[in-house]
Amino acid sequence: MEENVILNKSIDFSLEIITFCELLEEKRKYVIANQLIKSGTSIGANIHEAQNAESRADFIHKMKIAAKEIEETKYWLLLCERAKSYPFNEDLKEQLRVISLIVYKIISSSKSNK
């Protein structure tokens, strides 16, 4: 069976998000930690759900939801990056950039292969 790169990357990213959110909670940054864990782990959940889509349209729809979660996660990470009193993880930003490129390419390819 062929390796599914986006599935693996989304799992790895979710695990890193969990670790980072634990750090945020240790620093008592609960609001951002709560928002970031929801959006950051939702990316992978939607990508995984798309693997069992009922149709091509359903697959594209679920991948678009993952793309929306990517954008929300970018926002919360950007706040962490710019806030002086918050920790930041540059590797998370890079992982998200790579996942974003893959997801948008999948959506584009899926639309053009109709």
N, C-alpha and C positions, 0 to 999 in steps of 0.2 A: 504494500500500500504506500502511495506517495505521501511524503510529509506535507502537511498543510502549514505553511509558514505563518500566515496571519493568525491561525488558531494558536500556535505556539507563542508568537509574539504577544498576543493579547493576554494569554495566561501569565507570561513572565511580567508583563506590565502591571497586571492586576496585583500580583504578589508584591511588586515594588511599591505600588500605590498603598497597599495595606501597611507595609513597613513605614513608609513616609508619614502616613496618617497617624500611626502610633506615636511617631516622633512629635508631630503637631500636637497631639493630645497630651503628651508629656510636658510640652511647653504651654499647655492650657489654651491652645488655639482651636477650641472645639468647633466653632461655627464653620471655619474653612475645612477642618478635618472631616466633618460630617458631609459637607457638600462634595468635597473631593473624592471621598471614598465611594459615594453614590455614583457620581458621573464616571470616575476612573474605572471602576469595576463593571459598570454597565456597558462599556465599550465591548469588552470580551463577551459578556452575556448575550448581547445582540448579535455579535458575529457568530457565536456558537448557535444561537437560535436560527440564524439564517441558513445554517447547514441542513436544516430539515424543513426548509420552506416548501410550501405547497405548490408554488409556481415560480417562474422567473420573476414576475412582478412582485410576488411576496418576498423573494430573495432580495431584490433591489430595495424594496421598502425597508426591510430589516437592516440592510447595510446602510441605508440612509439614516436610520435611527442611530446606528453606531457612529456615523459621521457627525450627527448632532451632538452626541455625547463627547466626541473628540473635541469639538469646539468649546463645549462647556468646560471640559477638563483643562483645555488650554487657558481659559479665563482664570480658573482657580489657581493654576500654577503660575500664571503671570502675576496675580496678586501676591503670591508668596515670594516671587522673585523681586518684586518692587517694594514690598513692605520691609522697612528696616528691622522690624522686630520679629520677622518670621524666618524660619529656616527655608532653604531652597535646595533642590536637587537637580542639577544641570542634566544628569543622565536621564531623568524622567522626561525632561523636555525633549531630548534627542530621541528617546524611544517613541514618544508620542508623535514626533515629526515623521518617523519612519512608518509607523502604523497608519498615520494619516495618508501618506503617499500611497500605500498599498490599498487602503480602503477606497480612496477616491479612484484609483486605477481599476479596481474590481467593479465599482459602480459604473464607470465609464465603459468598460469592456462589456459588462452585462447588458447595458442599454444598446450598444451597437451590434450585439450578436442576436438581436431579436429575430 
